[in-house]
Amino acid sequence: MIREIVHDPLFLALKSDPATAADQQVMTDLLDTLRANLDRCVGMAANMIGVRKRIIVFCNGPMQMVMVNPQITAKSDAYEAEEGCLSLAGVRKTKRYRRITVRYQDQTFRPRTGVFEGFTAQIIQHELDHCDGILI
């Protein structure tokens, strides 16, 4: 189901809780909402649809990918980026890394590890900031 986008900075500044198997519908809703906003959005965190769980979705090339309980375990090659956000007006500068390693669970809660680079790595970092209550 496509959900409304949350714009409340007080809610968005709250840290997200770990996701569980009971959050399958959140994953589906988050993917549906991302797909409905692909013309202006490349990634979303669950708090953007009003759910404080560590779930993110993002475009990885032409596919949309789900990460449950993601954590960056390695990062390299820092740079300054300018980013906008579907939940917040304007563009802001932030520090990002060109290459990251992420440990996460897939939609079936199988453990995974992935290495991401470039724009995909930047998207993941932005969405993980959402999970940590960091407003960009």
C-alpha positions, 0 to 999 in steps of 0.5 A, a space after each residue: 500500500 502506498 503510504 503518506 510521506 512524513 514531514 515532521 522533523 521531530 518524528 524523523 529525528 527519533 531513532 528506529 527500532 530493530 525490525 522483526 518478521 512482524 514487519 513484512 507489511 512495512 517492507 511491502 508498503 515501503 517498496 510500494 511508496 518508493 515505486 510511487 515516487 520514483 520520479 523524485 526519490 531513489 530511496 526511503 527509510 521506514 520512518 518516512 512512512 511513519 514506522 520507526 523500524 530499521 528498514 530501508 529501500 533504495 534503487 540499485 540500478 533498475 531494481 529496488 532493494 530492501 535492507 532490514 536492520 542494516 549496519 555499515 561495517 566499513 567505509 572509505 574515500 570520504 567526500 562532501 555531497 549535497 542531498 535533498 530529501 523527500 521528507 524535508 525541504 531544501 538541499 544540504 551538504 553532508 559527508 559521505 563515503 564512496 565505498 561502503 560495506 553493509 551487513 543486513 538482512 534480506 526480506 526473508 531475514 537471511 543475513 547478507 553482506 554487500 559492498 556498494 559504491 558511488 551513488 548507490 552507496 550515497 543513497 544507502 548512507 542517507 537512508 541509514 541516517 534516517 534510521 539513526 534519527 539524523 536529519 540531512 
